[in-house]
């Protein structure tokens, strides 16, 4: 068998070829046959899941290149545990409670807030309150589950 053909074979096909070769050698050498189990075919893969991190990357890229947007950035929020020099633990809060994932400014000075969620997920009460307060103050705030939601909000 040519090496180039061997490299293109799947693992199952290679196992079958080796088994056939060993069977031929066993028949010709009058020795007992070796048993080589053939592995089952691979299971079909599940549908890919849209994770919020992937949607967030796409939304940020869309906003950075949109002609109506002056500047955007990822706003990290949450808590972090840290240890003092004496060994005691303390918690540090980063960002305001409910602040959106993406913050920025539109050309003309309007504030922009975008909360990114995976399909089927909804913002928490604090996140919705933040979005509502931005809209009441004259900014643009919305929930984005895809790049299409961003484009629709910026029309």
Backbone as CSV, one residue per row, in Angstrom:
resi,resn,N_x,N_y,N_z,CA_x,CA_y,CA_z,C_x,C_y,C_z
1,UNK,0.853,-1.173,0.000,0.000,0.000,0.000,0.897,1.235,0.000
2,UNK,0.539,2.209,-0.793,1.305,3.455,-0.876,1.108,4.251,0.414
3,UNK,2.151,4.940,0.853,2.101,5.711,2.089,1.100,6.860,1.987
4,UNK,0.991,7.505,0.824,0.056,8.619,0.664,-1.383,8.144,0.861
5,UNK,-1.714,6.942,0.351,-3.062,6.401,0.521,-3.305,6.074,1.995
6,UNK,-2.291,5.506,2.645,-2.416,5.143,4.056,-2.706,6.376,4.916
7,UNK,-2.078,7.497,4.606,-2.262,8.724,5.394,-3.684,9.265,5.263
8,UNK,-4.348,8.996,4.137,-5.707,9.503,3.934,-6.778,8.619,4.552
9,UNK,-6.433,7.418,4.973,-7.425,6.497,5.522,-7.849,6.924,6.919
10,UNK,-9.101,6.619,7.263,-9.579,6.900,8.620,-9.032,5.837,9.564
11,UNK,-9.202,6.060,10.843,-8.715,5.117,11.845,-9.399,3.759,11.685
12,UNK,-10.691,3.776,11.407,-11.435,2.542,11.226,-10.922,1.778,10.005
13,UNK,-10.707,2.490,8.891,-10.206,1.838,7.683,-8.810,1.264,7.906
14,UNK,-7.966,1.979,8.640,-6.627,1.469,8.937,-6.713,0.200,9.785
15,UNK,-7.617,0.172,10.767,-7.791,-1.006,11.607,-8.235,-2.200,10.771
16,UNK,-9.163,-1.970,9.845,-9.650,-3.043,8.980,-8.520,-3.563,8.097
17,UNK,-7.722,-2.659,7.532,-6.603,-3.067,6.669,-5.583,-3.894,7.450
18,UNK,-5.266,-3.465,8.658,-4.305,-4.200,9.479,-4.862,-5.576,9.833
19,UNK,-6.160,-5.636,10.176,-6.785,-6.919,10.508,-6.737,-7.858,9.308
20,UNK,-7.034,-7.348,8.123,-6.983,-8.182,6.924,-5.559,-8.688,6.670
21,UNK,-4.574,-7.828,6.859,-3.187,-8.240,6.658,-2.781,-9.306,7.667
22,UNK,-3.176,-9.129,8.940,-2.850,-10.129,9.963,-3.555,-11.453,9.691
23,UNK,-4.816,-11.379,9.225,-5.548,-12.607,8.874,-4.844,-13.344,7.730
24,UNK,-4.384,-12.614,6.743,-3.676,-13.232,5.602,-2.384,-13.892,6.078
25,UNK,-1.669,-13.161,6.967,-0.414,-13.727,7.485,-0.696,-14.966,8.330
26,UNK,-1.771,-14.950,9.115,-2.104,-16.101,9.942,-2.482,-17.294,9.072
27,UNK,-3.238,-17.050,8.000,-3.611,-18.136,7.088,-2.378,-18.730,6.432
28,UNK,-1.441,-17.914,6.036,-0.254,-18.390,5.327,0.803,-18.961,6.256
29,UNK,0.786,-18.596,7.504,1.788,-19.098,8.439,1.257,-20.260,9.266
30,UNK,-0.021,-20.593,9.114,-0.657,-21.691,9.856,-0.579,-21.468,11.361
31,UNK,-0.710,-20.226,11.766,-0.736,-19.893,13.185,-2.161,-19.463,13.539
32,UNK,-2.520,-19.517,14.802,-3.868,-19.076,15.168,-4.034,-17.574,14.900
33,UNK,-5.238,-17.201,14.519,-5.535,-15.798,14.198,-5.569,-14.937,15.452
34,UNK,-5.133,-13.691,15.275,-5.215,-12.715,16.365,-6.556,-12.005,16.251
35,UNK,-7.158,-11.718,17.385,-8.422,-10.987,17.375,-8.138,-9.504,17.595
36,UNK,-8.506,-8.681,16.610,-8.362,-7.226,16.735,-9.767,-6.641,16.697
37,UNK,-10.217,-6.043,17.802,-11.570,-5.481,17.795,-11.647,-4.245,16.891
38,UNK,-12.735,-4.136,16.161,-12.966,-2.972,15.314,-13.785,-1.976,16.127
39,UNK,-13.292,-0.752,16.258,-14.006,0.223,17.087,-15.334,0.604,16.446
40,UNK,-16.319,0.980,17.282,-17.610,1.420,16.730,-17.450,2.749,16.008
41,UNK,-18.361,3.052,15.081,-18.262,4.342,14.384,-18.457,5.492,15.374
42,UNK,-17.880,6.658,15.085,-18.014,7.785,16.024,-19.455,8.256,16.120
43,UNK,-19.793,8.772,17.307,-21.143,9.297,17.538,-21.304,10.624,16.806
44,UNK,-22.506,10.914,16.333,-22.708,12.216,15.675,-22.550,13.350,16.678
45,UNK,-21.966,14.445,16.222,-21.727,15.594,17.096,-23.012,16.380,17.313
46,UNK,-23.113,16.955,18.508,-24.269,17.781,18.830,-24.163,19.118,18.098
47,UNK,-25.297,19.778,17.950,-25.307,21.094,17.320,-24.475,22.064,18.159
48,UNK,-23.740,22.959,17.510,-22.964,23.932,18.285,-23.888,24.879,19.053
49,UNK,-23.469,25.216,20.251,-24.248,26.102,21.111,-23.676,27.510,21.003
50,UNK,-24.550,28.506,20.910,-24.093,29.891,20.887,-23.825,30.332,22.327
51,UNK,-22.572,30.491,22.654,-22.206,30.942,23.987,-22.177,32.467,24.013
52,UNK,-22.477,33.012,25.171,-22.535,34.463,25.313,-21.195,35.120,24.987
53,UNK,-20.098,34.459,25.301,-18.771,35.032,25.022,-18.557,35.207,23.513
54,UNK,-19.002,34.248,22.719,-18.860,34.362,21.267,-19.742,35.469,20.710
55,UNK,-20.952,35.579,21.239,-21.856,36.647,20.805,-21.274,37.998,21.200
56,UNK,-20.701,38.082,22.391,-20.106,39.337,22.869,-18.976,39.789,21.941
57,UNK,-18.118,38.859,21.516,-17.031,39.213,20.596,-17.587,39.765,19.277
58,UNK,-18.620,39.113,18.743,-19.204,39.556,17.478,-19.875,40.916,17.633
59,UNK,-20.565,41.139,18.747,-21.234,42.426,18.995,-20.202,43.543,19.125
60,UNK,-19.127,43.301,19.861,-18.076,44.311,20.008,-17.459,44.658,18.658
61,UNK,-17.187,43.649,17.848,-16.607,43.885,16.522,-17.562,44.711,15.654
62,UNK,-18.843,44.385,15.708,-19.847,45.120,14.931,-19.912,46.583,15.373
63,UNK,-19.929,46.808,16.677,-20.023,48.175,17.187,-18.763,48.984,16.893
64,UNK,-17.602,48.360,16.953,-16.351,49.084,16.695,-16.279,49.613,15.270
65,UNK,-16.882,48.908,14.329,-16.801,49.328,12.930,-18.078,49.983,12.422
66,UNK,-19.067,50.167,13.282,-20.314,50.811,12.847,-20.092,52.317,12.693
67,UNK,-20.595,52.916,11.610,-20.328,54.347,11.379,-20.980,55.290,12.388
68,UNK,-22.002,54.868,13.112,-22.659,55.743,14.079,-22.004,55.714,15.461
69,UNK,-21.081,54.795,15.665,-20.484,54.608,16.995,-19.120,55.284,17.048
70,UNK,-18.920,56.108,18.098,-17.636,56.792,18.272,-16.635,55.886,18.994
71,UNK,-17.076,55.247,20.091,-16.158,54.408,20.870,-16.958,53.444,21.727
72,UNK,-16.483,52.193,21.824,-17.097,51.191,22.699,-16.013,50.390,23.393
73,UNK,-16.365,49.796,24.540,-15.447,48.918,25.248,-16.233,47.914,26.072
74,UNK,-15.548,46.859,26.443,-16.124,45.815,27.289,-16.021,46.271,28.722
75,UNK,-17.135,46.283,29.412,-17.165,46.723,30.807,-17.263,45.493,31.706
76,UNK,-16.177,45.154,32.370,-16.203,44.019,33.287,-16.830,44.440,34.605
77,UNK,-17.584,43.554,35.202,-18.216,43.820,36.489,-18.260,42.514,37.272
78,UNK,-18.383,42.622,38.564,-18.467,41.432,39.410,-17.668,41.625,40.677
79,UNK,-17.360,40.524,41.341,-16.588,40.580,42.579,-15.339,39.722,42.450
80,UNK,-14.363,40.060,43.250,-13.084,39.369,43.252,-12.688,39.177,44.701
81,UNK,-12.253,37.978,45.054,-11.766,37.780,46.420,-10.256,37.970,46.427
82,UNK,-9.785,38.692,47.418,-8.354,38.965,47.561,-7.972,38.746,49.024
83,UNK,-6.684,38.574,49.243,-6.199,38.353,50.600,-5.326,39.525,51.031
84,UNK,-5.559,39.984,52.247,-4.743,41.043,52.831,-3.399,40.456,53.252
85,UNK,-2.474,41.317,53.617,-1.147,40.858,54.043,-1.206,40.007,55.301
86,UNK,-2.212,40.267,56.129,-2.330,39.478,57.362,-3.048,38.146,57.123
87,UNK,-3.448,37.857,55.865,-4.078,36.581,55.528,-5.589,36.603,55.533
88,UNK,-6.178,37.719,55.967,-7.639,37.796,55.978,-8.153,38.035,54.554
89,UNK,-9.335,37.505,54.282,-9.915,37.601,52.942,-10.845,38.809,52.859
90,UNK,-10.846,39.444,51.694,-11.771,40.548,51.470,-12.298,40.450,50.042
91,UNK,-13.444,41.049,49.809,-14.069,41.033,48.487,-14.011,42.419,47.877
92,UNK,-13.668,42.467,46.608,-13.580,43.726,45.879,-14.634,43.704,44.788
93,UNK,-15.480,44.738,44.773,-16.513,44.841,43.738,-15.972,45.703,42.605
94,UNK,-16.107,45.149,41.374,-15.672,45.885,40.183,-16.917,46.280,39.392
95,UNK,-17.057,47.542,39.094,-18.195,48.017,38.317,-19.449,48.099,39.165
96,UNK,-20.426,48.808,38.652,-21.704,48.975,39.343,-22.569,47.738,39.118
97,UNK,-23.459,47.465,40.058,-24.360,46.332,39.930,-25.304,46.569,38.746
98,UNK,-25.374,45.601,37.855,-26.294,45.684,36.728,-25.751,46.412,35.518
99,UNK,-24.509,46.879,35.561,-23.966,47.632,34.430,-23.883,46.715,33.205
100,UNK,-24.059,47.280,32.032,-24.097,46.503,30.792,-22.724,45.953,30.419
101,UNK,-22.739,44.938,29.543,-21.502,44.295,29.095,-20.665,45.210,28.211
102,UNK,-21.334,46.012,27.382,-20.647,46.898,26.440,-21.113,48.327,26.707
103,UNK,-20.159,49.222,26.866,-20.441,50.639,27.132,-19.737,51.454,26.050
104,UNK,-20.322,52.599,25.686,-19.669,53.441,24.703,-20.421,54.722,24.441
105,UNK,-20.013,55.388,23.346,-20.622,56.652,22.950,-20.897,56.626,21.460
106,UNK,-22.046,57.192,21.106,-22.364,57.374,19.696,-21.754,58.681,19.234
107,UNK,-21.557,58.809,17.928,-21.100,60.093,17.400,-22.203,61.102,17.671
108,UNK,-21.846,62.222,18.216,-22.834,63.200,18.655,-22.944,63.233,20.169
109,UNK,-22.347,62.250,20.865,-22.270,62.308,22.316,-23.261,61.459,23.084
110,UNK,-24.209,60.780,22.436,-25.166,59.943,23.171,-24.457,58.745,23.790
111,UNK,-24.885,58.418,25.008,-24.342,57.274,25.727,-24.904,55.987,25.133
112,UNK,-24.090,54.934,25.083,-24.497,53.649,24.518,-24.242,52.551,25.538
113,UNK,-25.258,51.708,25.767,-25.127,50.555,26.661,-25.776,49.358,25.982
114,UNK,-25.039,48.252,25.932,-25.529,47.051,25.267,-25.338,45.860,26.202
115,UNK,-26.421,45.220,26.565,-26.372,44.014,27.398,-26.443,42.808,26.472
116,UNK,-25.429,41.976,26.475,-25.355,40.814,25.590,-25.869,39.592,26.335
117,UNK,-26.792,38.872,25.696,-27.365,37.663,26.282,-27.395,36.554,25.250
118,UNK,-27.255,35.326,25.719,-27.391,34.159,24.843,-28.872,34.006,24.481
119,UNK,-29.178,33.392,23.344,-30.580,33.195,22.968,-31.348,32.458,24.071
120,UNK,-32.523,32.972,24.390,-33.352,32.366,25.424,-33.098,32.893,26.820
121,UNK,-32.062,33.690,27.002,-31.741,34.248,28.322,-32.252,35.689,28.392
122,UNK,-32.586,36.128,29.593,-33.084,37.484,29.809,-32.199,38.219,30.799
123,UNK,-32.177,39.557,30.724,-31.380,40.321,31.693,-31.966,40.218,33.098
124,UNK,-31.094,40.353,34.090,-31.558,40.363,35.477,-32.311,41.662,35.739
125,UNK,-32.951,41.747,36.884,-33.709,42.949,37.237,-32.783,44.172,37.313
126,UNK,-31.566,43.995,37.876,-30.628,45.112,37.979,-30.138,45.541,36.594
127,UNK,-29.897,44.585,35.708,-29.463,44.913,34.354,-30.564,45.648,33.596
128,UNK,-31.805,45.204,33.737,-32.920,45.872,33.060,-33.123,47.275,33.597
129,UNK,-32.951,47.454,34.899,-33.074,48.793,35.498,-31.991,49.720,34.952
130,UNK,-30.764,49.222,34.794,-29.693,50.034,34.228,-30.024,50.442,32.795
131,UNK,-30.499,49.491,31.973,-30.870,49.804,30.593,-31.987,50.840,30.539
132,UNK,-32.987,50.683,31.408,-34.102,51.641,31.445,-33.636,53.033,31.859
133,UNK,-32.704,53.109,32.831,-32.220,54.421,33.278,-31.419,55.116,32.181
134,UNK,-30.662,54.347,31.386,-29.919,54.939,30.274,-30.890,55.479,29.228
135,UNK,-31.915,54.714,28.906,-32.908,55.174,27.921,-33.674,56.394,28.425
136,UNK,-34.022,56.424,29.724,-34.729,57.585,30.281,-33.867,58.837,30.229
137,UNK,-32.556,58.676,30.362,-31.645,59.822,30.370,-31.279,60.286,28.958
138,UNK,-31.800,59.638,27.937,-31.543,60.076,26.569,-30.477,59.280,25.842
139,UNK,-29.950,58.251,26.477,-28.958,57.405,25.824,-29.637,56.304,25.019
140,UNK,-28.826,55.422,24.486,-29.333,54.277,23.735,-28.887,53.015,24.452
141,UNK,-29.851,52.234,24.952,-29.549,51.000,25.666,-30.452,49.895,25.137
142,UNK,-29.877,48.704,24.951,-30.652,47.593,24.397,-30.000,46.277,24.767
143,UNK,-30.774,45.191,24.589,-30.278,43.831,24.793,-29.979,43.262,23.417
144,UNK,-28.805,42.650,23.264,-28.400,42.053,21.989,-28.173,40.560,22.173
145,UNK,-28.886,39.774,21.380,-28.681,38.326,21.348,-27.962,37.898,20.081
146,UNK,-27.750,38.871,19.186,-27.021,38.625,17.935,-26.604,39.967,17.352
147,UNK,-25.809,39.931,16.289,-25.382,41.152,15.602,-26.590,41.823,14.945
148,UNK,-27.587,41.035,14.545,-28.790,41.610,13.937,-29.513,42.534,14.916
149,UNK,-29.530,42.189,16.200,-30.149,43.061,17.198,-29.408,44.393,17.300
150,UNK,-28.091,44.365,17.179,-27.287,45.588,17.229,-27.622,46.473,16.042
151,UNK,-27.639,45.875,14.860,-27.920,46.653,13.639,-29.324,47.263,13.698
152,UNK,-30.298,46.526,14.230,-31.664,47.033,14.350,-31.728,48.189,15.346
153,UNK,-31.000,48.094,16.460,-31.020,49.159,17.468,-30.363,50.429,16.985
154,UNK,-29.382,50.310,16.101,-28.652,51.486,15.621,-29.262,52.116,14.373
155,UNK,-30.380,51.622,13.899,-31.043,52.218,12.720,-31.619,53.564,13.033
